[in-house]
Amino acid sequence: MIQTANNITQVKEARTVFITHTVLPQNGKAYEKTTHLQPIYYLNGLNTCLLSMGEFLNDKQLITSDNHHLMFLRNKLPVLTCQPHIVGSTTFWLNSTIEPVQSLSAKTRMV
Protein backbone atom coordinates (compact mmCIF):
# COMPACT_ATOMS: atom_id res chain seq x y z
CA MET A 1 0.00 0.00 0.00
CA ILE A 2 1.19 3.52 -0.77
CA GLN A 3 -0.23 6.95 -0.07
CA THR A 4 -1.05 9.00 -3.18
CA ALA A 5 -2.28 12.59 -3.37
CA ASN A 6 -5.92 11.46 -3.28
CA ASN A 7 -5.94 8.04 -1.72
CA ILE A 8 -4.16 4.95 -0.49
CA THR A 9 -3.67 2.43 -3.28
CA GLN A 10 -2.63 -1.20 -3.63
CA VAL A 11 0.76 -1.88 -5.23
CA LYS A 12 1.39 -5.05 -7.21
CA GLU A 13 4.94 -6.15 -7.94
CA ALA A 14 6.02 -7.84 -11.15
CA ARG A 15 9.34 -9.60 -11.21
CA THR A 16 11.01 -8.02 -14.22
CA VAL A 17 10.54 -6.14 -17.48
CA PHE A 18 12.75 -5.48 -20.51
CA ILE A 19 12.50 -2.15 -22.30
CA THR A 20 14.03 -0.94 -25.55
CA HIS A 21 14.99 2.73 -25.58
CA THR A 22 17.41 5.20 -27.15
CA VAL A 23 20.45 6.35 -25.19
CA LEU A 24 21.67 9.86 -26.07
CA PRO A 25 25.26 10.25 -24.84
CA GLN A 26 26.49 13.80 -24.28
CA ASN A 27 29.32 13.65 -26.81
CA GLY A 28 28.43 10.63 -28.89
CA LYS A 29 26.02 9.04 -31.31
CA ALA A 30 22.58 7.93 -30.13
CA TYR A 31 22.04 4.18 -29.98
CA GLU A 32 19.23 1.76 -29.14
CA LYS A 33 19.53 -0.44 -26.07
CA THR A 34 17.43 -3.09 -24.33
CA THR A 35 17.50 -2.77 -20.55
CA HIS A 36 16.36 -5.16 -17.82
CA LEU A 37 14.46 -3.40 -15.01
CA GLN A 38 13.48 -4.87 -11.65
CA PRO A 39 11.63 -4.68 -9.36
CA ILE A 40 8.66 -3.29 -11.25
CA TYR A 41 5.62 -2.12 -9.29
CA TYR A 42 2.14 -1.75 -10.78
CA LEU A 43 -0.40 0.74 -9.48
CA ASN A 44 -4.03 0.05 -10.34
CA GLY A 45 -5.52 2.72 -12.60
CA LEU A 46 -2.21 4.36 -13.51
CA ASN A 47 -2.08 5.06 -17.25
CA THR A 48 1.70 5.51 -17.46
CA CYS A 49 4.78 3.78 -16.06
CA LEU A 50 6.95 5.44 -13.42
CA LEU A 51 10.64 4.85 -12.77
CA SER A 52 12.01 5.26 -9.25
CA MET A 53 15.21 7.32 -9.16
CA GLY A 54 15.87 5.74 -5.77
CA GLU A 55 16.07 2.27 -7.35
CA PHE A 56 18.70 3.52 -9.80
CA LEU A 57 20.67 5.23 -7.02
CA ASN A 58 20.50 2.07 -4.89
CA ASP A 59 21.96 0.25 -7.92
CA LYS A 60 24.99 2.58 -7.58
CA GLN A 61 24.14 4.58 -10.69
CA LEU A 62 25.02 8.24 -11.03
CA ILE A 63 22.41 10.71 -12.28
CA THR A 64 23.41 13.87 -14.13
CA SER A 65 21.00 16.40 -15.54
CA ASP A 66 20.21 19.83 -16.85
CA ASN A 67 16.98 21.28 -18.21
CA HIS A 68 17.35 19.27 -21.46
CA HIS A 69 18.05 15.75 -20.20
CA LEU A 70 18.32 13.44 -17.21
CA MET A 71 21.03 10.80 -17.70
CA PHE A 72 21.59 7.65 -15.65
CA LEU A 73 25.20 6.39 -15.68
CA ARG A 74 26.68 3.07 -14.61
CA ASN A 75 30.49 2.93 -14.41
CA LYS A 76 30.52 6.39 -16.06
CA LEU A 77 28.67 5.05 -19.13
CA PRO A 78 25.12 6.23 -19.99
CA VAL A 79 22.41 3.60 -19.58
CA LEU A 80 19.20 5.67 -19.73
CA THR A 81 18.41 9.14 -21.07
CA CYS A 82 15.19 10.94 -20.14
CA GLN A 83 13.96 14.18 -21.68
CA PRO A 84 11.42 16.77 -20.52
CA HIS A 85 7.82 15.92 -21.35
CA ILE A 86 7.55 19.38 -22.94
CA VAL A 87 10.15 22.15 -23.18
CA GLY A 88 10.58 23.76 -19.77
CA SER A 89 8.84 20.90 -17.95
CA THR A 90 10.22 19.49 -14.70
CA THR A 91 8.77 16.06 -15.51
CA PHE A 92 11.18 13.90 -17.50
CA TRP A 93 10.15 11.00 -19.74
CA LEU A 94 11.92 7.91 -21.01
CA ASN A 95 10.58 7.01 -24.43
CA SER A 96 10.66 3.23 -24.45
CA THR A 97 8.91 0.08 -25.58
CA ILE A 98 8.21 -2.84 -23.25
CA GLU A 99 9.57 -5.95 -24.94
CA PRO A 100 7.48 -9.13 -24.97
CA VAL A 101 9.43 -12.23 -23.98
CA GLN A 102 9.01 -13.70 -27.49
CA SER A 103 10.83 -10.78 -29.14
CA LEU A 104 13.73 -11.09 -26.67
CA SER A 105 14.10 -14.76 -27.55
CA ALA A 106 14.17 -13.89 -31.25
CA LYS A 107 16.79 -11.15 -30.71
CA THR A 108 18.97 -13.51 -28.67
CA ARG A 109 18.84 -16.23 -31.35
CA MET A 110 19.89 -13.76 -34.06
CA VAL A 111 23.19 -12.96 -32.32
N, C-alpha and C positions, 0 to 999 in steps of 0.2 A: 504494500500500500504506500502511496505517496500523496503528499498534499499538493494540489494545484491551486491556481488562483481562485477557482470557483468551487472546488470540491476535493474530496479524497477519492482516488481512483485505484483500481486493481492493476498491478503490473504483472505481465506474463513474461517469462524469460525463454528465449530460444537459444539453442546451443551455439550456433555459428551462422555466419552469412558471408558470402563472397560478393564483392562489388567490383565492377570495372569502371575506371574513372581516368581522367587525364591529369597528369602531374605537370605543372608549369614551373620548372626551375627558374630561379632569378636570372642566371646568365647562361641558359642553355635552351635546347630545343624541347618543346612539349612532347610528351610520350604517353601512351596508354598503358595502364597497369591494372592488374587484378589483385585485390587486397582481401585478406581474410580478417574479418572482424568478430570479436567475441569479448565479453558476453553481449548479446543483443536483447534488449528489453522492449516489449510491446505494450503500448497503452491503448486500451479500448477507445475507439472513436477518434483517435488521432489520424489526421489525413496526410501526414508527412513523417519522415523518419528523422530522429534527432541523434546527434553524436555527442557523447560526453567528453569534454576536454579533459576532465579528471581521469578518465580511463586511459587516454593517451599519455598524460603526464605520469600516471602510475606505471605505464609501460616504458618509462624512462625516455620518452620522446621530448624534444625541444619544440616549442612553438614560437615562431617569429611572425610579425605582422606589421602591416601599415593599413591605410584606408583602402588599399586596392586588393589586398590578398591576406590570407591567413595560411601559413605554411607549417606543416607538421614534419619534423625531421627526426630520423633515426640514424645514429652514427654520422651525423652531419650531412646526411643525404635526404632529399625531400621524398616523402612518402604520400602525402595528401596535400592538395592545394584547394582552399575554399575561396570564393569570391563573394563580394557583397550581393545581396539579393537584387538591389537596385543601387545606382550610384549614390553615394552618401549614406547608405544604410549601415546600421551597426549589427545587422543580422547577416551572417555569412553562410553561404550554401556550398555544398559539394555536389556537383552535377555527376551523378553516377547511375549505373544500372545494376540491379541485383541479378546475379547470375544463377540460373537454375542449375542444379547438380548435373543434368545431362550435358549442358554446354561445357561445363568444366571437364567432364570426362572426355568429350570430343577434343577440346583444346590440348589436353594432356597427351592424348594418343597421337596428335599431329606432330609433336615435338620429336 
